[in-house]
Amino acid sequence: MPVVVVMMLIVLLGYGLTRRPDVLPSALLDKPAPEFDLPTLASDRERIRTADLKGEVTMVNVWASWCVACRAEHALITEISRRTGVPVVGLNYKDTKEGALRWLGRYGNPFAVVAFDQRGDVGIDWGVAAVPETFVVDEEGVIRYKVVGAITREEMNENLVPTLEQLKASDS
């Protein structure tokens, strides 16, 4: 009996090692982006809403100033926006305005606009498990792709940029 249990554990562990932790299924893929209405990081009087994501392909990047992995992907976010012409909406998650503004001042601001989700409610509605996460939203406001964790150069070149370009081409 102990041999059978050990064999079952080996099989389960072996299967677990074949899984990619950065690829998580999302219940939101191919569904409309969840509704939100948040102040922008720039001003409490300015708002950004789900409806603002419609009309063109958009990339939504969930980030925070306290997130080390967000710093690692920051230059790639800028590069993706420049290469594709796709606007990037930042969703600043469970952060302080001061920290977020200081971070953008230090590393640059690749975002067309930054929504300020101080309590993290919108991030939860979007299924964010941890920052960073990135979503591709088509011109109809439907989530078409998701990256869990920091974007790598490989992810950018093999999946993210081709997805953005394909969606832009079908939008034309």
C-alpha positions as CSV (number, residue, x, y, z in Angstrom):
1,M,0.0,0.0,0.0
2,P,2.7,2.6,0.8
3,V,4.3,1.9,-2.6
4,V,1.0,2.8,-4.3
5,V,0.7,6.0,-2.3
6,V,4.2,7.0,-3.2
7,M,3.7,6.2,-6.9
8,M,0.5,8.3,-6.9
9,L,2.3,11.2,-5.3
10,I,5.1,11.0,-7.9
11,V,2.6,11.1,-10.7
12,L,0.8,14.1,-9.2
13,L,4.0,16.0,-8.6
14,G,5.2,15.1,-12.1
15,Y,2.0,16.5,-13.6
16,G,2.3,19.6,-11.5
17,L,5.8,20.3,-12.9
18,T,4.4,20.2,-16.4
19,R,2.0,23.1,-15.7
20,R,2.8,26.7,-16.4
21,P,1.9,28.9,-13.4
22,D,1.8,32.0,-15.5
23,V,-1.0,30.6,-17.7
24,L,-4.2,30.7,-15.7
25,P,-7.6,30.2,-17.2
26,S,-9.7,33.3,-16.9
27,A,-13.5,33.2,-16.7
28,L,-13.5,36.6,-18.3
29,L,-11.9,35.6,-21.6
30,D,-14.3,36.3,-24.5
31,K,-16.7,38.2,-22.2
32,P,-17.3,41.9,-21.8
33,A,-15.0,43.7,-19.5
34,P,-16.5,44.1,-16.0
35,E,-18.2,47.4,-15.3
36,F,-16.2,50.1,-13.4
37,D,-16.2,53.8,-12.8
38,L,-13.0,55.1,-11.1
39,P,-11.3,58.4,-10.6
40,T,-8.1,58.9,-12.6
41,L,-4.8,59.0,-10.8
42,A,-4.4,62.6,-12.1
43,S,-7.6,64.0,-10.7
44,D,-10.6,62.9,-8.5
45,R,-12.8,64.9,-10.8
46,E,-11.8,63.0,-13.9
47,R,-13.3,59.5,-14.3
48,I,-12.6,56.5,-16.4
49,R,-15.3,53.9,-17.1
50,T,-15.7,50.6,-18.8
51,A,-17.4,52.4,-21.7
52,D,-14.2,54.3,-22.3
53,L,-12.5,51.0,-23.4
54,K,-14.9,50.6,-26.3
55,G,-14.2,51.9,-29.8
56,E,-10.6,50.8,-30.2
57,V,-8.3,47.9,-29.0
58,T,-6.9,48.7,-25.6
59,M,-4.5,47.1,-23.2
60,V,-5.3,47.3,-19.5
61,N,-2.3,46.9,-17.2
62,V,-2.9,46.3,-13.5
63,W,0.1,47.6,-11.4
64,A,1.2,49.2,-8.1
65,S,4.1,51.2,-6.9
66,W,4.9,48.5,-4.3
67,C,5.0,45.8,-7.0
68,V,8.6,44.6,-7.8
69,A,7.4,42.6,-10.9
70,C,5.7,45.7,-12.2
71,R,9.0,47.5,-12.4
72,A,10.5,44.6,-14.3
73,E,7.8,44.8,-17.1
74,H,7.5,48.6,-17.2
75,A,9.9,49.2,-20.1
76,L,8.0,46.5,-22.1
77,I,4.7,48.2,-21.5
78,T,6.1,51.3,-23.0
79,E,7.6,49.3,-26.0
80,I,4.3,47.5,-26.7
81,S,2.4,50.8,-26.8
82,R,5.0,52.4,-29.1
83,R,5.2,49.3,-31.4
84,T,1.5,48.7,-31.8
85,G,-0.1,52.2,-31.2
86,V,-2.5,50.6,-28.8
87,P,-3.4,52.8,-25.9
88,V,-2.5,51.3,-22.5
89,V,-4.9,52.0,-19.6
90,G,-3.2,51.6,-16.2
91,L,-5.2,50.2,-13.3
92,N,-3.4,51.3,-10.2
93,Y,-4.3,48.6,-7.6
94,K,-4.4,48.9,-3.8
95,D,-1.9,51.8,-3.8
96,T,-1.5,55.3,-2.6
97,K,-1.7,58.3,-5.0
98,E,1.5,59.6,-3.7
99,G,3.4,56.3,-4.2
100,A,1.9,55.8,-7.7
101,L,2.7,59.3,-8.8
102,R,6.2,59.1,-7.4
103,W,6.7,55.8,-9.2
104,L,5.5,57.2,-12.5
105,G,7.7,60.2,-12.1
106,R,10.8,58.0,-11.5
107,Y,10.2,55.4,-14.2
108,G,8.0,57.2,-16.8
109,N,4.4,57.0,-17.7
110,P,3.5,54.7,-20.6
111,F,-0.3,55.0,-19.8
112,A,-2.9,57.0,-21.8
113,V,-4.7,57.2,-18.5
114,V,-4.5,55.6,-15.1
115,A,-7.5,54.5,-13.1
116,F,-7.1,54.7,-9.3
117,D,-8.4,51.5,-7.6
118,Q,-7.3,52.3,-4.1
119,R,-9.5,49.6,-2.4
120,G,-8.9,47.0,-5.1
121,D,-12.6,46.4,-5.8
122,V,-12.3,46.7,-9.6
123,G,-9.2,44.5,-9.6
124,I,-11.2,41.8,-7.8
125,D,-14.1,42.2,-10.3
126,W,-11.5,41.7,-13.1
127,G,-10.3,38.5,-11.4
128,V,-6.9,39.9,-10.5
129,A,-5.0,37.4,-8.3
130,A,-1.8,39.5,-8.0
131,V,-0.2,42.3,-9.7
132,P,0.9,42.7,-12.4
133,E,-1.7,41.4,-14.8
134,T,-2.5,42.6,-18.3
135,F,-5.7,42.4,-20.3
136,V,-6.3,42.9,-24.0
137,V,-9.7,44.4,-24.7
138,D,-11.1,44.5,-28.2
139,E,-13.0,47.5,-29.8
140,E,-16.3,46.1,-28.5
141,G,-15.1,46.0,-24.9
142,V,-14.6,42.2,-24.8
143,I,-11.5,40.7,-23.0
144,R,-9.6,38.7,-25.6
145,Y,-6.3,37.9,-23.9
146,K,-4.8,38.0,-20.4
147,V,-1.2,37.8,-19.1
148,V,-0.7,36.8,-15.5
149,G,2.5,38.1,-13.9
150,A,5.1,40.3,-15.5
151,I,5.2,40.5,-19.2
152,T,8.5,39.0,-20.6
153,R,10.1,39.9,-23.9
154,E,9.2,36.4,-25.1
155,E,5.5,36.8,-24.1
156,M,5.5,40.2,-25.7
157,N,6.9,39.0,-29.1
158,E,5.2,35.6,-29.3
159,N,1.7,36.4,-28.0
160,L,0.9,39.9,-26.9
161,V,2.0,42.0,-29.8
162,P,0.6,39.5,-32.4
163,T,-2.7,39.5,-30.5
164,L,-2.9,43.3,-30.4
165,E,-2.0,43.6,-34.1
166,Q,-4.5,40.9,-35.1
167,L,-7.3,42.6,-33.2
168,K,-6.3,46.0,-34.6
169,A,-6.4,44.6,-38.2
170,S,-9.9,43.1,-37.7
171,D,-11.0,46.4,-36.2
172,S,-10.1,48.3,-39.4
